[in-house]
């Protein structure tokens, strides 16, 4: 299991769900809203209810030993921990169907779980010890790879990495790219509509799914494993399951879109004066490169300093410091003629024009695959290095792309006013308008005191996000963490429609109760 | 109004809805299934029910004169004709809301209509004279164009052409491309999830929508005009309205995705021996060009012959005949250095390699914009020219891309066996697996007798489509035309979920009753 970031540890310790009194405000976003901490512990379901479930998967795949169950009951940051009488590991869709049918009939509650990498608590049972964990990990076959049709049919428990590898074997690309791809599973990626660093060119997970096989809460199966690019026959049911975080059905398999594997790639590390200049560079790069622009990530100087300080082997690619940096990636399906690299030529054109226009202070182009990886390492390490600098208050937000500079300007000023000398480290997917607006504590300040202002700072930053028409959960979803915030950002009409959908699909509230809605 | 294709005229005449006895089987797909022809004519709604609607939009925008209403009551092929007591032309979202609220309270039925270019009868009232037409054409403002954020906010009644023009003004592309773009409206495009020739590179209309403003059947408004690239806050409600053909809500405005406007483009007209070779060329071209491959359209020799025979100024671009042709388009965001065209170089590489591999018999590259337009004209004229060759039985179908050759081989053999000497003209979006499988009558045969076998041939071809996991409505939707076929291609579980959604969103069945479900 991955090491939990330090910043979360005191939070979990400060507010263990089972002992917190009702008026405790836990020092992280939305924790105060969790029903878990105020829910009276109920007795376990009777064994007569549970034993049919054990019969369905067999005793070997019905875990009850606390040590066996432990990995399914807490996530890597220790922010969520739960209890369950049973972890079920079905091996077939038919077993999933039988489990749900039984639960729906008898009032048992089911929490589906993939690779357990979710960040909003959706996959962890609450501490009532009445929710049963349904782990999809054994449904891990790649059923079919269709290189000519650019599709792949996979079961929910396939890791994202296994899917990448299978696509690579036939010279194809499955573009979804996440830090957790070695352990996260495609079923969870689809259920949460995962984002990542390739959204700019290829879209969110929703855009990468052609068909779904889903088991409904009552055990019926939606056989939707269609690999069609065009199909206008009635309502597109799969869209409802994508991003519903396991509250409407359990995804057991999917048909995914594949893409051509890039044959040439170039990465530049660019120093700029401001996010406004970064936006202008993005606009020009996109107009020039079109779909060949496959990465555009923003980082502040302080973030680069953190990386250089704490990442082994990291160094500043540029001679002189700039206030802001962009990592820009171009990809092409063509290798180019006579050794000429088409992405290199295009990169030089874009950066040359931007330099002439005064938008770029300095830029370094990766001269090798290793150097490109080193540039990406500075970006991918940015989450990790922040915990070496003390407490960090996080926001997973998005605004319209053109509003990123104005949002940053206002949000940075606001948090600096709220906590003088704090160090904002806003970074991320500028091309999607998705900024991880993280704020590190002032140097030498008291970490716990800083983190105690988590909710207050969230409220401040989310208020600015909403003013720009933004989202308070760009990538991670709602789960349990932001469940009580949903009603603040959606209208009563939207909330009503969501509840009607939940009632239509899961009238007995069998699946993931208390998540999302 | 566009000239109706000849082939449809006798159909409408042969079976006027108001006089057909119950046992008449109309000679076109699914017409026999329409409830229209057997529905007893009911009295008009009382004027006391209608007059509040007139008050909402004002008498000038509440049409009751038969001549004024005529254009809203039939579509261009005369396949569907209806009656209504009232055509309403609201000018604001608030008026739409007030109209629906009144209708929902009083039991009136509402048929939303955009540019009236739909091909499945969804936008035409039935002949009960009890359905009120809600025309969205006056909601035609482009509210905002955000070039840096690559978004545009438009009202439902904007024509697709107006949106293209507004994007072009800021050097952006809105890629949805349809034959009817001068008159179709974006609200209808979204409600039907329109396809077209740019799906290969940019996706269906669904993929081009970031946010929607929708009036629900009870008059409440879903304010979802968000322009975010990433937003994981609850169920993605807009996905349900997209493609629901006006049965769940009335779209009044949308935020659309824009793309960089291509700076270089190349078009080739390629002769090949078989659809199998075309598939192999597609596979190679896509692997080479990636997202730069923006068009890949298949045509048979007989289709080209029709075009050369009937399209003014059309000529065969190649010296010798080939059994099949592909129109291939490459686009690039870059103009290229020193006058070198990057798409030309890539096109030559792809075709050169394919020629070496024996996949390509001959190919012509467009040497000018005019020549490229002439190649596209051969493709776009293909629907039109078929009516010059007598009766034509149509199928709007898709199969997985890799199955296109096998599907074509089997379907062609089947229809040729059913009607000896018939002339299959399967053409269209090979890169999406979407083939317009049209079949022209034998030379000199009786047209009416050939068309009388429409349903029989549909059943034959659809059966083969389904065997390949395909769709019987790839682009055009269900509407009234294929309503009774839906239950044959969707499972009882899928039908049940669709009905639950309809009941949750439109419990009084106020919107577009008898369409889709």
Interface residues (C-beta under 8 A of the other chain):
Chain A: X146 X147 X148 X149 X150 X151 X171 X192 X193 X195 X199 X200 X201 X203 X204 X206 X207 X216 X220 X221 X222 X223 X224 X226 X227 X228 X229 X230 X231 X232 X233 X234 X235 X236 X237 X239 X240 X242 X243 X244 X248 X259 X260 X261 X262 X263 X279 X280 X282 X283 X286 X287 X288 X289 X290 X291 X292 X331 X332 X333 X334 X337 X342 X345 X346 X349 X398 X399 X400 X401 X402 X403 X429 X431 X432 X433 X434 X469 X470 X471 X472 X473 X474 X475 X476 X477 X478 X482 X486 X489 X490 X491 X493 X494 X497 X498 X500 X501 X503 X504 X505 X516 X517
Chain B: X146 X147 X148 X149 X150 X151 X171 X192 X193 X195 X199 X200 X201 X203 X204 X206 X207 X216 X220 X221 X222 X223 X224 X226 X227 X228 X229 X230 X231 X232 X233 X234 X235 X236 X237 X239 X240 X242 X243 X244 X248 X259 X260 X261 X262 X263 X279 X280 X282 X283 X286 X287 X288 X289 X290 X291 X292 X331 X332 X333 X334 X337 X342 X345 X346 X349 X398 X399 X400 X401 X402 X403 X429 X431 X432 X433 X434 X469 X470 X471 X472 X473 X474 X475 X476 X477 X478 X482 X486 X489 X490 X491 X493 X494 X497 X498 X500 X501 X503 X504 X505 X516 X517
